[in-house]
């Protein structure tokens, strides 16, 4: 194999300057070995091209879309697309990915990444048909929902098989929680990246690709892929295939980890009595299970409301456990059609349904404690609301009334705005870390994940740091604070391999099909021809996490920002396995220091040391990181 040959990668990165309507190309190979693909390359580009302290919505910001080296091959769960930019909610790294036909079209058209920069003079969409690239007028599509946009662009281009990503009205209005929707289903949901597209007047990107992908060692890779596909069809992924992620409702509830009523409790009687479980969802509501391209798991469960329903007849929604939490358990709503309608609004109008539901949950608790009123909203909004929850959600997304003005940009901004109005301590009820709303885990009895979620490079997240498994599986005492260094190493092991997964890119539901990290490294070598071992691939994962941390520090984040909401330290559950439990500040700080020490970062500041930067080839960062002044951000 010649040194000049590159396999699996398409070989080119496409750069589009929307201000000048200019198109450029650069080779992928210079990034491949060290930054792999997907978010790894995306985050390198952000650190090196985006100047410090610019706003997410500046034309100088970039948004980088990427496929991984495994996309377009037989590797299970490999048809994923990444998007990286400045986070609209945290102002640090913004990173998201989703299962996507778009990623395959990107590779088949001959590109590994697309960098979008600048700002178009008027609304546009980008049409890429293999080597033909057009920046087209989107004025007639501006204002349309994501689902309408898909239909209109496919009609305009005369091909129902075209795949695209687009934003809805929320993204156009540069809402901080706005997301990007792939076709009519999967979302690049977290970090407000839809608002980045909107700020650039970029409505959509449509792709058609017909080229192929070559792997380095086809015979050996075919054998490996065949084995992985067989495992992916077996017990390792059964829970995702059978009940889907909502199976977690019951298991988290038993452990006292299921956030209920804006984290007041970790268990819910509606789960105990069977009304709001994965089993009930599948028996009563799910009509179809859908698999992404390159995947046989079919974790996407589509629910349908009957035509006879008085409020939401014939409504369809893609349902996972995060939405069951954000608009269900956390708002106290056990009415399935209401939850489905809220999900549909988020997808069609274009906001992150986790952030949307957690923000609605904050509003419900604020209503219960009297910090917002019926006079403010124009209607009541206690926990357990149904029609009014739907009304609030739509107003929040569309910027209408009090709900839109106060809550439209997520929990942190809602707290700030309400406190500016004299509503004292309103921000206390916003459940976010660094501005990004929390996923479906209650941290009262999760001391390891309290650290893992808090240090996650994009804010509150279980998909950049999966340390929740350490608590759920009992690896360490989930109520204790012992073994800080050992916990730190365990948290890091998960975090680093997640960085690899997001750079390959493969679905995290397939992480269990690999025997070990060595096999994951071997797959990369068989596909690309670039040798990696278990040790070297994990080192690259650590390098990607460290570079992302450097970006966040550069933007002003401190050790004080690596911290869960105060509610976990002050308000205990009144029932369940975590009854009477709160996090302890001294214990938490002890575990956080253990994590920093295990990383080789400065324990006092959380800043990576020069030695660590040199080890990972990040010499270009040395001397550019200084401790930020001031305390924890609101």
Residue pairs with C-beta under 8 A, 6 or more apart in sequence:
1 216
1 529
5 529
6 28
6 29
6 32
6 528
6 529
7 214
7 215
7 216
7 527
7 528
7 529
8 69
8 70
8 72
8 73
8 213
8 214
8 215
8 216
8 527
8 528
8 529
9 28
9 29
9 32
9 37
9 69
9 112
9 528
10 28
10 106
10 107
10 109
10 110
10 111
10 112
10 211
10 213
11 27
11 28
11 29
11 110
11 112
12 25
12 26
12 27
12 28
12 110
12 111
12 112
13 25
13 26
13 27
13 28
13 31
13 41
13 111
13 112
13 113
13 114
13 115
14 23
14 24
14 25
14 111
14 113
14 114
14 115
14 128
14 133
15 23
15 24
15 25
15 26
15 114
15 115
15 117
16 22
16 23
16 24
16 114
16 115
16 116
16 117
16 126
16 133
16 135
17 23
17 24
17 117
17 118
18 59
18 116
18 117
18 118
18 119
18 120
18 124
18 135
18 200
18 201
18 202
19 59
19 117
19 118
19 119
19 120
20 118
21 120
21 135
23 133
28 41
28 112
28 113
31 37
31 40
31 41
31 44
32 69
32 528
32 530
33 530
33 532
34 44
34 540
34 543
34 617
35 41
35 43
35 44
35 503
35 540
35 544
36 68
36 69
36 500
36 503
36 504
36 524
36 540
36 544
37 66
37 67
37 68
37 69
37 112
37 113
37 503
37 504
37 505
38 66
38 67
38 68
38 80
38 82
38 97
38 502
38 503
38 504
38 505
39 66
39 82
39 84
39 95
39 97
39 499
39 502
39 503
39 505
39 544
40 499
40 502
40 503
40 540
40 544
41 64
41 66
41 112
41 113
41 503
42 64
42 65
42 66
42 82
42 83
42 84
42 95
42 113
43 84
43 93
43 95
43 544
43 547
43 548
43 551
44 547
45 62
45 64
45 84
45 113
45 115
46 62
46 64
46 84
46 85
46 86
46 93
46 551
47 547
47 550
47 551
47 554
47 621
48 620
49 62
50 60
50 61
50 62
50 86
51 60
52 554
52 555
53 555
53 556
54 60
54 61
54 86
55 61
55 86
55 91
56 85
56 86
56 87
56 88
56 91
56 94
56 192
56 195
56 196
56 199
57 88
57 174
57 195
57 196
57 199
58 199
59 117
59 118
59 119
59 199
59 200
60 117
61 85
61 86
61 117
61 196
61 199
62 85
62 115
62 116
62 117
63 83
63 84
63 85
63 115
63 116
63 193
63 196
63 197
63 200
64 82
64 83
64 84
64 85
64 113
64 114
64 115
64 116
65 81
65 82
65 83
65 106
65 113
65 114
65 116
65 165
65 205
66 81
66 82
66 83
66 84
66 112
66 113
66 114
66 505
67 80
67 81
67 82
67 103
67 104
67 106
67 107
67 111
67 112
67 113
67 505
68 78
68 80
68 82
68 103
68 503
68 504
68 505
68 506
69 112
69 504
69 524
69 527
69 528
70 78
70 504
70 505
70 506
70 523
70 524
70 527
71 78
71 79
71 80
71 103
71 104
71 106
71 107
71 213
71 294
71 505
72 78
72 79
72 104
72 107
72 108
72 212
72 213
73 213
73 215
73 221
73 225
73 294
73 527
74 221
74 222
74 225
74 226
74 229
74 294
75 225
75 228
75 294
75 504
75 506
75 523
75 527
76 225
76 228
76 229
76 232
76 294
76 295
76 296
76 297
76 506
76 507
76 510
76 513
77 99
77 232
77 292
77 294
77 295
77 297
77 506
77 507
77 509
77 510
78 294
78 504
78 505
78 506
78 507
79 99
79 100
79 101
79 103
79 104
79 292
79 293
79 294
79 295
80 97
80 98
80 99
80 100
80 103
80 505
80 506
80 507
81 97
81 98
81 100
81 102
81 103
81 106
81 165
81 182
81 188
81 505
82 95
82 96
82 97
82 502
82 505
83 95
83 96
83 97
83 180
83 188
83 193
84 93
84 94
84 95
84 96
85 94
85 191
85 193
85 196
86 92
86 93
86 94
86 196
86 555
87 93
87 94
87 95
87 191
87 192
87 435
87 436
87 458
87 459
88 94
88 176
88 177
88 178
88 191
88 192
88 193
88 195
88 196
89 176
89 177
89 191
89 192
89 355
89 410
89 412
89 432
89 434
89 435
89 436
89 437
89 459
90 191
90 434
90 435
90 436
90 458
90 459
90 552
91 435
91 555
91 556
92 434
92 457
92 458
92 459
92 551
92 552
92 555
92 557
93 457
93 458
93 548
93 551
93 552
94 190
94 191
94 192
94 193
94 196
94 458
95 190
95 191
95 457
95 458
95 464
95 502
95 548
96 179
96 180
96 188
96 189
96 190
96 191
96 193
97 188
97 502
97 505
98 182
98 186
98 187
98 188
98 189
99 182
99 186
99 292
99 293
99 295
99 507
100 163
100 165
100 182
100 186
100 292
100 293
101 163
101 182
101 183
101 292
101 293
102 163
102 164
102 165
102 182
102 183
102 205
102 207
103 505
104 163
104 209
104 293
104 294
105 163
105 207
105 208
105 209
106 112
106 114
106 207
106 209
107 209
107 213
108 209
108 210
108 211
108 212
108 213
109 128
109 129
109 130
109 131
109 207
109 208
109 209
109 210
109 211
110 130
110 131
110 209
110 211
111 128
114 205
116 126
116 197
116 200
116 202
118 200
119 199
119 200
119 201
120 135
120 200
120 201
120 202
121 201
122 137
122 138
122 139
122 201
123 137
123 138
123 139
123 141
123 142
123 172
123 201
123 203
124 135
124 136
124 137
124 138
124 201
124 202
124 203
125 135
125 136
125 138
125 141
125 153
125 164
125 166
125 202
125 203
125 204
125 205
125 206
126 133
126 134
126 135
126 136
126 202
126 204
126 205
126 206
127 133
127 134
127 136
127 157
127 206
128 134
128 205
128 206
128 207
128 208
128 209
129 207
129 208
130 208
130 209
130 210
130 211
138 201
138 203
138 204
140 152
141 148
141 149
141 152
141 153
141 203
141 204
142 172
142 203
143 169
143 172
144 152
144 168
145 168
145 169
145 348
145 349
145 350
146 166
146 167
146 168
146 181
146 184
146 347
146 348
146 349
146 350
147 184
147 347
147 348
149 164
149 166
149 168
149 203
149 204
150 164
150 166
150 183
150 184
153 162
153 164
153 166
153 204
153 206
154 160
154 162
154 164
157 206
159 208
161 208
162 206
162 207
162 208
163 182
163 183
163 206
163 207
163 208
164 182
164 183
164 204
164 205
164 206
164 207
165 180
165 181
165 182
165 188
165 204
165 205
166 180
166 181
166 203
166 204
166 205
166 350
167 178
167 179
167 180
167 181
167 194
167 197
167 198
167 202
167 203
167 204
167 350
168 178
168 181
168 194
168 348
168 349
168 350
168 351
169 349
169 350
169 397
169 398
170 177
170 178
170 179
170 194
170 195
170 198
170 349
170 350
170 351
170 397
170 398
171 178
171 179
171 180
171 194
171 195
171 197
171 198
171 350
172 198
172 203
173 198
173 399
174 195
174 198
174 199
175 192
175 194
175 195
175 351
175 397
175 399
175 408
175 409
176 192
176 195
176 408
176 409
176 410
176 413
177 192
177 195
177 351
177 352
177 355
177 356
177 359
177 408
177 409
177 410
177 437
178 192
178 193
178 194
178 195
178 198
178 350
178 351
178 352
179 187
179 188
179 189
179 190
179 192
179 193
179 194
179 346
179 350
179 351
179 352
180 187
180 188
180 193
180 194
180 197
180 350
181 187
181 188
181 347
181 350
182 188
184 347
185 290
185 300
185 318
185 347
186 292
186 300
187 347
187 352
187 353
188 194
189 352
189 353
189 354
190 352
190 354
190 355
190 436
190 458
190 461
190 463
191 352
191 436
191 458
191 459
192 352
192 355
192 410
194 350
194 351
197 203
215 221
215 526
215 527
215 528
216 525
216 526
216 527
216 528
216 529
217 525
217 526
217 527
217 529
220 526
221 523
221 526
221 527
224 522
224 523
224 526
228 510
228 513
228 514
228 523
229 296
231 513
232 295
232 296
232 297
232 510
232 513
233 296
236 512
236 513
237 297
237 509
237 510
237 512
237 513
239 247
240 247
240 297
240 299
240 509
241 289
241 297
241 298
241 299
242 282
243 278
243 279
243 281
243 282
243 301
244 278
244 281
244 282
244 286
244 289
244 299
244 300
244 301
244 319
244 320
244 321
245 278
245 299
245 320
245 321
245 322
246 277
246 278
246 281
246 282
246 301
246 319
246 320
246 321
246 324
247 278
247 321
248 278
248 321
248 440
249 258
249 271
249 276
249 277
249 278
249 321
249 324
249 325
249 329
250 271
250 277
250 278
250 279
251 472
252 258
252 440
252 441
252 442
252 472
253 266
253 267
253 268
253 271
253 272
254 577
255 266
255 445
255 472
255 577
256 266
256 267
256 442
256 444
256 445
256 573
256 576
256 577
256 578
256 579
257 266
257 441
257 442
257 445
257 446
257 468
257 471
257 472
257 578
258 266
258 267
258 268
258 271
258 325
258 329
258 440
258 442
259 266
259 325
259 329
259 330
259 431
259 438
259 440
259 441
259 442
260 266
260 267
260 268
260 329
260 330
260 332
260 442
261 330
261 331
261 332
261 361
261 364
261 365
261 383
262 330
262 331
262 358
262 361
262 362
262 364
262 365
262 383
262 429
262 431
263 330
263 431
263 438
263 442
263 444
263 565
263 567
263 568
263 571
264 365
264 571
264 573
265 442
265 573
265 574
265 575
265 576
266 442
266 444
266 445
266 573
266 576
266 577
266 578
267 573
267 575
267 576
267 577
268 276
268 329
270 276
270 329
270 334
271 277
271 329
274 280
275 334
276 324
276 328
276 329
276 334
276 336
278 321
281 301
281 303
281 319
281 324
281 336
282 301
284 336
285 303
285 304
285 305
285 319
285 336
285 340
286 301
286 302
286 303
286 319
287 302
287 303
287 304
288 301
288 302
289 298
289 299
289 300
289 301
289 302
290 298
290 300
290 301
290 302
290 318
291 297
291 298
291 299
291 300
292 300
292 507
295 507
295 510
297 507
297 509
297 510
299 320
299 509
300 318
300 320
301 318
301 319
301 320
302 316
302 317
302 318
302 319
303 316
303 317
303 318
303 319
303 336
303 340
304 314
304 315
304 316
305 312
305 313
305 314
305 315
305 316
305 337
305 340
305 341
306 313
306 314
307 313
307 314
309 315
309 337
311 337
311 341
311 387
312 337
312 340
312 341
315 337
315 340
315 341
315 344
316 340
316 344
317 323
317 339
317 340
317 341
317 343
317 344
317 347
318 343
318 347
319 339
319 340
319 343
321 440
322 353
322 354
322 439
322 440
323 339
323 342
323 343
323 353
323 354
323 357
324 339
324 440
325 357
325 439
325 440
326 353
326 354
326 356
326 357
326 358
326 360
326 361
326 437
326 440
327 333
327 338
327 339
327 342
327 343
327 353
327 356
327 357
327 360
327 389
327 393
328 334
328 339
328 357
329 440
330 357
330 358
330 361
331 357
331 360
331 361
331 364
331 383
331 384
331 385
331 389
332 364
332 382
332 383
332 384
332 385
333 339
333 383
333 384
333 385
333 386
333 389
334 384
335 386
338 386
338 387
338 389
338 390
341 390
342 353
342 356
342 357
342 360
342 389
342 390
342 393
343 353
345 390
345 393
345 394
345 397
346 352
346 353
346 356
346 393
346 397
347 353
349 394
349 397
349 398
350 397
351 397
352 437
354 437
354 439
355 410
355 411
355 436
355 437
356 393
356 396
356 397
358 411
358 431
358 432
358 437
358 438
359 396
359 407
359 410
359 411
359 414
359 430
359 437
360 389
360 392
360 393
360 396
360 407
361 431
362 407
362 411
362 414
362 415
362 429
362 430
362 431
363 372
363 381
363 392
363 403
363 407
363 414
364 381
364 382
364 383
364 385
364 389
365 383
365 429
366 372
366 418
366 423
366 426
366 429
367 373
367 377
367 380
367 381
367 382
368 382
368 383
369 429
371 418
371 423
371 424
371 425
371 426
371 429
372 381
372 402
372 406
372 418
372 423
374 380
376 402
377 392
377 401
377 402
377 403
378 401
378 402
379 388
379 391
379 392
380 388
381 388
381 389
381 392
385 392
392 403
392 407
394 400
395 401
395 402
395 403
395 404
396 403
396 404
396 407
396 408
397 404
397 408
398 404
399 405
399 408
405 417
406 414
406 417
406 418
407 414
410 430
410 432
410 435
410 437
411 429
411 430
411 431
411 432
411 437
412 427
412 430
412 432
412 435
412 634
414 426
414 427
414 430
415 426
415 427
415 428
415 429
415 430
415 634
416 427
416 634
418 426
418 427
419 425
419 426
419 427
427 634
428 565
428 566
428 567
429 567
430 565
431 437
431 438
431 460
431 565
431 567
432 438
432 459
432 460
432 565
433 453
433 454
433 456
433 459
433 460
433 563
433 564
433 565
434 459
434 460
434 557
434 561
434 633
435 459
435 633
436 458
436 459
436 460
436 461
437 460
438 453
438 460
438 565
439 453
439 460
439 461
439 462
439 463
440 462
441 449
441 453
441 462
441 468
442 573
442 578
443 449
443 450
443 453
443 564
443 568
443 583
444 568
444 572
444 573
444 578
444 581
444 582
444 583
445 471
445 478
445 479
445 577
445 578
445 581
446 468
446 471
446 478
447 471
447 476
447 477
447 478
447 479
447 480
447 481
447 583
447 587
447 588
447 591
448 467
448 470
448 471
448 475
448 476
448 478
448 487
448 490
448 491
448 591
449 462
449 467
449 468
449 470
449 471
450 564
450 568
450 583
450 588
450 591
451 467
451 487
451 488
451 491
451 562
451 588
451 591
451 592
451 595
452 465
452 466
452 467
452 468
452 470
452 491
452 494
452 495
453 460
453 461
453 462
453 465
453 467
453 468
453 564
454 460
454 562
454 563
454 564
454 592
455 465
455 491
455 495
455 562
455 592
455 595
456 464
456 465
456 495
457 464
457 545
457 548
457 549
457 552
458 464
462 468
463 498
463 508
464 495
464 498
464 499
464 502
465 491
465 494
465 495
465 498
466 494
466 495
466 498
466 508
467 490
467 491
467 494
467 495
469 475
469 494
470 476
470 478
470 487
470 490
470 491
470 494
471 478
475 490
476 482
476 483
476 486
476 487
476 490
479 578
479 581
480 587
481 584
481 586
481 587
481 588
481 590
481 591
483 594
484 590
484 591
484 593
484 594
484 595
484 597
485 594
485 597
485 598
486 594
487 591
487 594
487 595
488 591
488 594
488 595
488 596
488 597
488 598
488 599
489 598
491 595
491 598
492 542
492 595
492 598
492 599
495 541
495 545
496 538
496 541
496 542
496 545
497 511
497 517
497 520
497 538
497 541
498 508
498 541
499 540
499 541
499 542
499 544
499 545
500 520
500 537
500 538
500 540
500 541
500 544
501 508
501 511
503 540
503 541
503 544
504 520
504 524
514 520
514 523
516 534
517 534
517 537
517 538
518 533
518 534
520 537
521 532
521 533
521 534
521 536
521 537
524 530
524 532
524 537
525 531
525 532
532 540
539 615
539 616
542 599
542 616
543 616
543 617
543 618
546 599
546 608
546 612
546 613
546 616
546 618
547 616
547 618
547 621
549 601
549 606
549 608
550 608
550 613
550 618
550 621
550 624
550 625
553 606
553 607
553 625
553 628
554 624
554 625
556 628
556 633
557 628
557 633
558 605
558 606
558 627
558 628
558 630
558 631
558 632
559 592
559 596
559 604
559 605
559 606
560 631
560 632
561 632
561 633
562 592
562 606
563 588
563 632
564 583
564 588
568 582
568 583
569 582
569 583
569 584
569 585
569 588
570 582
571 582
572 578
572 579
572 580
572 581
572 582
573 579
573 580
573 581
593 603
596 602
596 603
596 606
597 603
599 608
599 612
600 608
600 609
600 611
600 612
600 615
601 607
601 608
601 609
601 612
602 608
602 609
605 627
607 625
607 627
608 618
608 621
608 625
610 622
612 618
613 619
613 621
613 622
614 622
